[in-house]
Amino acid sequence: MKKTAKVFSVLFFTLVIALGSLSCKKQNAASARDTSLDDLVSRGVFVLGLDDSFPPLGFRNADGEIVGYDIDLAKEVAKRLGVDFKAQPIDWGAKEMELNTGKIDCIWNGFTMTKEREEALAFTKPYLKNAQVLVVRNDSGVTSLKDMAGKKIALQSGSSAQEAVDGNKEFSSSLKEQVLLKDNVTALNDLDIRGVDGVVMDSVVANYSIAATGKPFTVIDEALSYESYGIAFRKGSAALCDKVQSVLEDMQKDGTVTAVSEKWFGRDISVIGQ
């Protein structure tokens, strides 16, 4: 009898533990429910984090207003979501922290998709193709990456340009010095006054800046890396991420994306929906 009672007691406590475990799983599942889209709509404002000196994707015009290709797309997305839009300048070197602490809803500013970033963040599908390229003065005599041996380059700290240079050991080891700066505008200004011999930066930004300023710069044909831009959200925000992707695809179909692209680039270079 005692043996039977002992067995019953063991079975009883095993059942209690099992039910408790099941309850915890249900609570965890409930707490893990993705409310990112509902939360955004409730707040009524879509906050985009950006480096506000990154033309033509996001930058300040002569009146101090933040404008650009990404800005125009994001404003239309916010409008179609039924919320207000806010462009929030951030420290690009701390962009992931700004996102994960909830200060911004997304990073949307020529943000390169990498394996490490895709593991840490929730990304839309690519919306633009890009390359990391070397910009030099027309009179520099530099026509290839090898010609930069013993010379000094500038690039934006915490950028994909820095990753591209570090990832090309032959190129990086040949350089005399790498100067890390806050933004590409400062880097190009240093190139203009001959403070550096070259700037590694995004091809989208480089080509636009050269055309807009008319400065005597050229982009070397040989790229350091090829990449795609995506919009990044916090992990666990799939509902919001997927909705933004869906809205962008609708905008591509109705011609809105084409119009915005032609405004800033003179042609449609978007890869949304492809």
C-alpha positions in Angstrom: 0.0 0.0 0.0 2.8 2.4 0.9 4.5 1.6 -2.4 1.3 2.4 -4.3 0.9 5.6 -2.4 4.5 6.5 -3.2 3.9 5.9 -6.9 0.7 7.9 -6.8 2.5 10.8 -5.1 5.3 10.8 -7.7 2.7 10.8 -10.6 0.8 13.6 -8.9 3.8 15.9 -8.6 4.9 15.1 -12.1 1.5 16.1 -13.4 1.6 19.4 -11.4 5.1 20.2 -12.9 3.9 19.4 -16.4 0.8 21.6 -16.1 2.9 24.4 -14.7 5.4 24.1 -17.5 2.5 24.2 -20.1 1.1 27.3 -18.4 4.5 29.0 -18.6 4.8 28.2 -22.3 1.3 29.6 -22.9 2.2 32.8 -21.0 5.5 33.1 -22.9 3.7 32.6 -26.2 1.2 35.3 -25.3 3.9 37.8 -24.2 5.9 37.1 -27.3 2.9 38.0 -29.5 4.1 40.6 -32.1 2.3 43.8 -31.5 4.8 46.1 -33.4 2.3 47.2 -36.0 -0.5 47.8 -33.6 1.8 49.7 -31.2 2.9 52.0 -34.1 -0.6 52.7 -35.1 -1.6 53.4 -31.5 1.3 55.9 -31.1 0.4 57.5 -34.3 3.9 58.4 -35.5 6.5 56.5 -37.5 10.0 57.5 -36.4 12.8 56.9 -38.9 16.4 57.0 -37.7 19.0 58.4 -40.1 22.3 60.1 -40.7 21.1 63.5 -41.9 24.2 64.1 -44.1 23.7 61.2 -46.5 22.5 62.7 -49.9 20.4 61.8 -51.8 18.9 59.3 -49.4 18.5 61.6 -46.3 20.1 65.0 -45.8 19.3 68.6 -45.0 18.5 71.1 -47.8 19.4 74.8 -47.8 16.4 75.5 -45.5 17.5 72.9 -43.0 14.7 70.5 -43.8 15.5 66.7 -43.9 14.8 65.5 -47.5 15.8 62.7 -49.8 14.9 59.6 -51.6 14.4 57.5 -48.5 12.5 60.3 -46.8 10.0 60.6 -49.6 9.4 56.9 -49.6 9.0 56.8 -45.8 6.6 59.7 -45.7 4.4 58.0 -48.2 4.6 54.7 -46.2 3.6 56.6 -43.1 0.7 58.2 -44.9 -0.6 54.9 -46.1 -0.3 53.5 -42.6 -2.4 56.4 -41.3 0.3 57.8 -39.0 2.5 60.9 -38.8 6.1 60.8 -39.9 9.2 61.9 -38.1 12.8 61.8 -39.3 15.1 61.5 -36.3 18.9 62.2 -36.8 21.0 59.7 -34.9 24.6 58.9 -34.1 25.3 56.4 -37.0 27.9 54.7 -34.9 25.2 53.8 -32.3 22.4 53.1 -34.7 21.6 49.6 -33.5 21.4 50.9 -29.9 19.1 53.7 -30.9 16.8 51.1 -32.6 16.9 48.5 -29.8 16.2 51.0 -27.1 13.0 52.1 -28.9 14.1 55.7 -29.7 13.4 55.0 -33.4 11.1 52.5 -35.2 13.5 51.7 -38.0 16.9 52.4 -39.6 16.1 53.7 -43.1 19.0 55.5 -44.6 21.1 53.5 -47.1 21.5 50.7 -44.5 23.5 47.9 -45.9 22.2 44.3 -45.4 24.9 42.0 -44.0 24.8 38.6 -42.5 25.6 39.8 -39.0 23.0 42.6 -39.2 20.3 40.3 -40.6 20.9 37.9 -37.6 20.5 40.8 -35.2 17.7 42.8 -36.8 14.5 42.3 -38.9 15.0 43.5 -42.5 12.7 44.2 -45.3 13.7 42.9 -48.7 16.3 45.0 -50.6 15.0 48.3 -52.1 18.3 49.5 -53.7 21.5 48.0 -55.0 24.8 49.7 -54.0 28.6 49.3 -54.0 31.4 50.5 -51.8 33.7 52.6 -54.1 36.8 54.7 -54.0 36.5 58.4 -54.8 39.6 60.4 -55.8 40.5 63.8 -57.3 40.6 63.9 -61.1 44.2 65.0 -61.0 45.3 62.2 -58.5 46.6 59.8 -61.2 44.8 57.0 -59.3 42.9 54.6 -61.6 42.8 51.4 -59.5 42.7 50.3 -55.9 46.4 49.3 -56.1 47.3 52.9 -56.9 46.3 53.8 -53.4 49.3 52.0 -51.8 51.0 54.3 -49.3 48.2 56.9 -49.5 45.6 58.1 -47.0 41.8 57.5 -47.2 38.8 58.9 -45.3 35.6 57.0 -44.5 32.6 57.2 -42.2 33.0 55.5 -38.9 30.7 52.6 -38.3 29.8 52.4 -42.0 29.7 49.6 -44.6 32.6 51.4 -46.2 34.7 50.7 -43.1 33.6 47.0 -43.2 34.5 46.9 -46.9 38.0 48.3 -46.4 38.7 46.0 -43.4 37.4 43.1 -45.4 39.9 43.7 -48.2 43.2 42.9 -46.5 45.3 43.5 -49.6 43.9 47.0 -50.0 43.7 48.0 -46.3 47.3 46.8 -45.6 48.6 48.8 -48.5 47.3 52.1 -47.1 49.3 54.6 -45.2 46.4 55.7 -43.0 42.6 55.4 -42.6 40.9 58.5 -41.2 37.5 57.7 -39.6 35.1 60.7 -39.8 31.5 61.4 -38.7 30.0 61.5 -42.2 30.7 61.4 -45.9 30.3 65.1 -46.4 33.2 65.8 -44.1 35.2 63.1 -45.9 34.6 64.6 -49.3 35.6 68.1 -47.9 38.9 66.6 -46.7 39.4 65.2 -50.2 38.7 68.5 -51.7 41.3 70.3 -49.7 43.8 67.4 -50.2 43.7 66.4 -46.6 43.3 62.8 -47.8 44.0 61.0 -51.1 40.7 59.2 -51.4 37.3 58.5 -49.8 35.6 55.1 -49.7 31.8 55.4 -49.6 28.5 54.3 -51.1 28.4 54.6 -54.9 24.8 55.9 -54.7 25.9 58.8 -52.6 29.2 59.3 -54.4 27.7 59.7 -57.8 24.9 62.0 -56.6 27.4 64.2 -54.7 29.8 64.6 -57.6 26.9 65.5 -59.9 25.3 67.9 -57.4 28.5 69.7 -56.4 30.5 69.6 -59.6 33.7 69.0 -57.7 36.6 67.5 -59.6 36.2 64.0 -58.3 35.9 60.6 -60.0 34.7 57.2 -58.9 37.2 54.4 -59.6 35.5 51.6 -61.6 36.9 48.8 -59.4 34.5 48.4 -56.4 35.5 47.1 -53.0 32.2 45.3 -52.5 28.7 45.0 -53.8 25.6 45.2 -51.5 21.9 45.9 -51.0 20.1 48.5 -48.9 17.3 47.3 -46.6 15.1 48.8 -43.9 15.9 47.5 -40.4 13.5 47.0 -37.5 13.9 45.4 -34.1 13.9 41.7 -33.8 10.3 40.6 -33.0 8.8 43.4 -35.1 8.0 41.2 -38.1 4.4 42.5 -38.3 5.6 46.1 -38.8 8.4 45.0 -41.1 6.2 42.9 -43.3 3.6 45.7 -43.5 6.1 48.3 -44.6 7.4 45.8 -47.2 3.8 45.3 -48.5 3.1 49.0 -48.7 6.4 49.6 -50.6 5.4 46.9 -53.1 2.0 48.6 -53.6 3.8 51.9 -54.2 6.0 50.2 -56.8 3.0 48.8 -58.6 1.1 52.2 -58.7 4.2 54.1 -59.9 5.0 56.1 -56.7 8.4 54.5 -56.3 9.3 55.2 -59.9 8.3 58.8 -59.6 10.4 59.2 -56.4 13.4 57.5 -58.0 13.3 59.6 -61.1 13.1 62.7 -58.9 16.3 61.9 -57.1 18.3 59.8 -59.6 16.9 60.7 -63.0 15.8 57.1 -63.6 14.2 54.2 -61.7 16.9 52.4 -59.9 14.6 50.7 -57.3 14.7 46.9 -56.9 11.5 46.8 -54.9 9.3 43.8 -55.9 12.1 42.3 -58.0 
